[in-house]
Amino acid sequence: MSPLLRRDTSKKPAERTVTLIGKPGCHLCDDARAVIVRVTGELGSAFEERDITQDEELYRKYWEQIPVTLIDGKQHDFWRVDERRLRAALGA
């Protein structure tokens, strides 16, 4: 199994938090949000969203990569969210 698809079995999906970092008016962010909401809703994982236009540090770090997906604070993906990879990363 690829290291990117390796499951973290130390936590159950419901104990994980997925963060979407994006900005208003970003169509890729809208696409990513739809996938993340569907997956986190089915698995019971927490979902939060951060706006790079409201946080200078996030803007400096991620402005060329949005949308960026974090799982438990660690970068998982950017630009597009692959539903299968997200599920695997959450341990489903």
C-alpha positions, 0 to 999 in steps of 0.5 A: 500500500502506498504511504499516501494511502496508509491508514492511521489506525490509531484513531477512529474516523469519528475522532478525526478532524478534516480542515478545508483551507480555501477562500470565498469564490473559489470553485475548486474549494466548492468542489472540495467542500462537497466531497469533504462534507459527504465523507465526513458526514458518512464517517462521523468525522469533524469538519471545519473550514478556514479562510485564507483571506482572514488569516495572514499566516494561512495565506502565506503558507497556502495561497498557491495551493488552495483548496488545501485539505488537512487531517488532524492538522497535517496536510493531506491534499491540495487543489482536488480532493480524491474521495477514495484517498480521503476515506482511506486516510480517515481509516475507513 
